[in-house]
Amino acid sequence: MPVIFRYKGYRFFFYSNEGNPREPVHVHVRSSDGEAKFWLHPVSLDSSTGFNAQTLRELVDVIEQNIQLIERTWNEYFS
């Protein structure tokens, strides 16, 4: 499970086996409060457990600010 970066106790990562065929670029976010999965194009919530709406909005902002890093890390890992 490659970790892309950490932010305020949230771990942004993807799984090393992202389906067969592989799913489109996305990111998982986990903390002690819960976990969520976001698609990148466009940035949108796929699923979430444990996070409230305010937290999810903050996570979307963080993903949008780091989208190039997320995509670059994904592409380097899977190529």
C-alpha positions in Angstrom: 0.0 0.0 0.0 2.1 2.9 -1.3 1.6 6.1 0.8 1.6 9.2 -1.4 1.7 11.8 1.5 0.3 12.6 4.9 -1.7 15.6 6.0 -3.0 16.4 9.5 -3.1 12.7 10.5 -4.7 11.6 7.1 -2.8 9.1 5.0 -3.3 9.5 1.2 -2.5 6.2 -0.5 -3.5 3.6 -3.1 -3.4 -0.2 -3.0 -0.7 -2.0 -4.9 -3.4 -4.2 -6.5 -6.0 -1.8 -7.8 -8.2 -4.3 -9.6 -7.9 -6.4 -12.7 -8.3 -4.5 -15.0 -6.9 -1.7 -13.0 -9.3 1.0 -11.9 -8.8 4.6 -13.1 -6.6 6.9 -11.1 -8.0 7.5 -7.6 -6.8 7.9 -4.0 -7.8 6.4 -0.7 -7.6 8.5 2.5 -7.5 7.0 5.9 -7.3 8.2 9.5 -8.3 6.9 12.9 -11.8 8.4 12.1 -12.5 6.5 8.9 -11.6 5.9 5.3 -12.7 7.4 1.9 -12.0 6.8 -1.8 -11.9 9.6 -4.3 -11.8 9.6 -8.1 -9.4 12.1 -9.6 -11.1 13.0 -12.9 -13.1 14.9 -11.8 -12.2 14.9 -8.1 -15.3 13.2 -6.5 -16.2 11.0 -3.6 -16.6 7.3 -4.4 -17.2 6.0 -0.9 -16.7 7.0 2.7 -17.1 5.6 6.2 -16.6 7.7 9.3 -15.9 11.1 7.8 -18.4 14.0 8.1 -19.3 16.4 5.3 -16.9 19.1 6.5 -13.9 16.6 6.6 -14.8 15.3 3.1 -14.8 18.9 1.7 -11.4 19.5 3.3 -10.1 16.2 1.8 -11.3 17.2 -1.7 -9.5 20.5 -1.4 -6.3 18.7 -0.3 -6.6 16.3 -3.2 -7.2 19.1 -5.7 -4.0 20.9 -4.4 -2.0 17.7 -4.7 -3.5 16.1 -7.8 -0.3 16.3 -9.8 1.7 14.5 -7.1 -1.0 11.8 -6.8 -1.1 11.2 -10.5 2.7 11.2 -10.9 3.1 8.7 -8.0 0.3 6.5 -9.4 1.8 6.5 -12.9 5.4 5.9 -11.7 4.2 3.0 -9.5 2.1 1.2 -12.2 4.3 1.8 -15.2 
